[in-house]
Structure formats: C-alpha cells, structure tokens
Amino acid sequence: MMLRSFIAVKIPQEIQGTVARSIAPLQKSLPRPLVRWVAPENVHLTLKFLGDVSPANLERLAEALKVEARNHEIFTVSVRGLGAFPTARRARVLWIGLEAPAELQALMHGIETVAASLGYAAEDRPFSPHLTIGRVGQNASTTDLRRICAALEGMNVGALGSVRVDAVHIFKSDLLPGGSVYTGLYNLPMKSSQDQPVS
C-alpha cells in the first residue's frame, strides 16, 4: 500500500483560527467552485511533497530526518500578508505569507539533502514559505481571474501571530469526497536549548 505523503510544519490551532477569521471576507467574495478553500485545520507549512511512498521507505526517511531535525535549533516564523502564485493576476494558489528567519532555509536545505540521498527528486522551484489557503478552480475564466485579483488587492492582511517551529512532521494525505484529510505519521523534534551539553 502506497501512502501519499508530505513533510511539513504544523500550525497551531490558534493561528489556524486567526487565519480563518482574517480571510473570511475573501471567502465570502470568492465562493466555491471559483476557489477551493483549504479547511482551517488543514493549513500547514509544506516543506516537501513526497507523493506516493511505501510505508517501508517512509520509515527509512523518517529515521534519517529524525537525525537531521536534531541538527536544527527551534525558531519562530511570523505569519503575515496575503498573495497568490504565480501572481495575483494569474492566481492559481492563494496564500498567507510567512516571514521566516535563515534557520528555516537551513532546515529546508537539510531536508532536501536527506531526501535526495534516499532517491527523492529535488524541488525545481526555489523555496517560498507560505500557508496555502485556497486553490483557484481549473475552469476559471479571464473574468474570474480579474475578480480574484481585485479581491486580493482589496484585502490587507497584517500580522497574524507567530509559529514556534520545534519539530518536523511527516503526514499522509487521503483524498476524500469532502476534501483532503491529513494524518500525522511521524513527529521529529528539533534541538532545544535543553539539549545542549553542559560544559
């Protein structure tokens, strides 16, 4: 049995709720099927999408990432801003932004290195940390895209709080009729100050 999996950072419920409240006006002006909105409890920071992986390979990856995670100290990212990929005018994915320190790039690089050593393809796009909140429907017309762009430009999302990144998680994703359901499989803690050897 293959598991559709990804590596991510969990977002606390409190921040998920804050994000949901901040984008409620946007959801009202851009209802389904124009935009498929991500359920608040599914909002997370994706570090690497793995695709379909066997449980045995996933366990091997988790063991390697467990060691890697311990090489990185806990840090904090700020949640603020709103945007779209590739651009607001040609929006396909809507996101809430993250102001991330250099530690996140270092963690990301470490994860990519470990994954590549086990045969997972490297990302071909530069890492741009974000929280996906919605995906534009495949059949969106030029008029729809203009409407989405106007709605995005009419919204201002300021600081929504911060997230303490203290572990890396591996999730499986099940595509159900009601939407995706994510289940945590591995919790890989990072290095805390208490881990430091006493000199």
QUIBEL-V100912 format. One record per helix or strand. SS is the DSSP state (h for helix, s for strand). FROM is the first residue (numbers start at 1). LEN is the number of residues. If there is no record, write none. Layout:
BEGIN
SS|FROM|LEN / SS|FROM|LEN
END
This chain:
BEGIN
s|2|9 / h|13|17 / s|35|3 / h|40|3 / s|44|11 / h|55|15 / s|73|1 / s|75|11 / s|93|7 / h|102|16 / s|130|7 / h|142|12 / s|159|7 / s|167|10 / s|179|11 / s|191|1 / h|193|3
END
